[in-house]
Amino acid sequence: MFAFESLPLTGAALITLPAFADNRGSFVKTFQDSFFRQGDIGFELKESYFSVSHKDVIRGMHFQLPPHDHAKIVFCPHGAILDVLVDLRRQSPTYGQYFAAELSAANHQAFYIPPGFAHGFKTLENDTITYYLVSSEHSRDHDAGIMYDSFGMDWACAAPVMSARDQEFPPLSAFDSPF
Ligand SMILES: Cc1cn([C@H]2C[C@H](O)[C@@H](COP(=O)(O)OP(=O)(O)O[C@H]3O[C@@H](C)C(=O)[C@@H](O)[C@H]3O)O2)c(=O)[nH]c1=O
């Protein structure tokens, strides 16, 4: 069974994926339509993708703007990441607050990230895979972000490897949130 733990940022959740180990290795279930559609989540899978990163890579903080905003399920099937969410929903009591947790192949945990959140991560190991299940298709014109170091998170990383695009996003304080 998927174990679901609500987070202080309303609507977001930490999910422990069902995992089984035997003398061959391990088996992890990453998605079940009936589970993710139920209740408040109502997640409908539209796209899936993964990235592979070296250690000390930071990607983020990303989201898609309305009307192409989406929910994400993020997990790490190889290596480990420090995964970070920021609440961008203006009416939310936790607007501007962040939450971080380690997701790894070893703990087989996933974040459920509702629409209206920025998402990013730092890799903790080489050859780390970050895997996404997403509820809308990618729209390049609606792909946006805020600066990774603008909302109070201590990344504990002196020289992160980052894309040029991620270093040019506005800080949270200058971002006029549509969520
Ligand atoms: C996200 C995405 C990117 N791309 C393209 C754009 C670009 O040429 C190349 C790499 O894109 P990026 O540099 O944005 O990749 P990356 O920085 O890994 O983007 C990811 O970051 C994390 C934090 C997330 O939350 C993800 O949803 C996604 O935004 O892939 C797609 O074609 N489809 C997609 O869905």
The ligand as a Tripos MOL2 file, in Angstrom:
@<TRIPOS>MOLECULE
LIG
   35    37     1     0     0
SMALL
NO_CHARGES

@<TRIPOS>ATOM
      1 C1         10.5120   19.8040  -18.1210 C.3       1 LIG1
      2 C2         10.6580   19.5750  -19.6270 C.ar      1 LIG1
      3 C3         11.7740   19.9890  -20.3100 C.ar      1 LIG1
      4 N1         11.8770   19.7890  -21.6330 N.ar      1 LIG1
      5 C4         13.1090   20.2230  -22.3340 C.3       1 LIG1
      6 C5         13.4820   21.6860  -22.2010 C.3       1 LIG1
      7 C6         15.0020   21.6480  -22.2370 C.3       1 LIG1
      8 O1         15.4490   21.6640  -23.5720 O.3       1 LIG1
      9 C7         15.3550   20.2910  -21.6350 C.3       1 LIG1
     10 C8         15.7950   20.3720  -20.1820 C.3       1 LIG1
     11 O2         14.8020   21.1190  -19.4860 O.3       1 LIG1
     12 P1         15.1200   21.7760  -18.0750 P.3       1 LIG1
     13 O3         16.4530   22.4250  -18.1020 O.co2     1 LIG1
     14 O4         13.9400   22.6160  -17.7020 O.co2     1 LIG1
     15 O5         15.2140   20.4720  -17.1600 O.3       1 LIG1
     16 P2         15.1170   20.4080  -15.5620 P.3       1 LIG1
     17 O6         15.8240   21.5920  -15.0030 O.co2     1 LIG1
     18 O7         15.5470   19.0830  -15.1140 O.co2     1 LIG1
     19 O8         13.5680   20.6100  -15.3560 O.3       1 LIG1
     20 C9         12.9100   19.9630  -14.3000 C.3       1 LIG1
     21 O9         13.2900   20.5860  -13.0750 O.3       1 LIG1
     22 C10        12.6220   20.1140  -11.9180 C.3       1 LIG1
     23 C11        13.0800   20.9470  -10.7440 C.3       1 LIG1
     24 C12        11.1510   20.0050  -12.0840 C.2       1 LIG1
     25 O10        10.3660   20.2460  -11.1580 O.2       1 LIG1
     26 C13        10.6950   19.4440  -13.3870 C.3       1 LIG1
     27 O11         9.2810   19.5730  -13.5200 O.3       1 LIG1
     28 C14        11.3920   20.0980  -14.5320 C.3       1 LIG1
     29 O12        11.0270   21.4680  -14.6010 O.3       1 LIG1
     30 O13        14.1900   19.4820  -21.7700 O.3       1 LIG1
     31 C15        10.8760   19.1790  -22.3500 C.ar      1 LIG1
     32 O14        10.9640   19.0110  -23.5930 O.2       1 LIG1
     33 N2          9.7650   18.7180  -21.6810 N.ar      1 LIG1
     34 C16         9.6330   18.9040  -20.3460 C.ar      1 LIG1
     35 O15         8.6020   18.4710  -19.7470 O.2       1 LIG1
@<TRIPOS>BOND
     1     1     2 1
     2     2     3 ar
     3     2    34 ar
     4     3     4 ar
     5     4     5 1
     6     4    31 ar
     7     5     6 1
     8     5    30 1
     9     6     7 1
    10     7     8 1
    11     7     9 1
    12     9    10 1
    13     9    30 1
    14    10    11 1
    15    11    12 1
    16    12    13 2
    17    12    14 1
    18    12    15 1
    19    15    16 1
    20    16    17 2
    21    16    18 1
    22    16    19 1
    23    19    20 1
    24    20    21 1
    25    20    28 1
    26    21    22 1
    27    22    23 1
    28    22    24 1
    29    24    25 2
    30    24    26 1
    31    26    27 1
    32    26    28 1
    33    28    29 1
    34    31    32 2
    35    31    33 ar
    36    33    34 ar
    37    34    35 2
@<TRIPOS>SUBSTRUCTURE
     1 LIG1         1 GROUP 0 **** ****
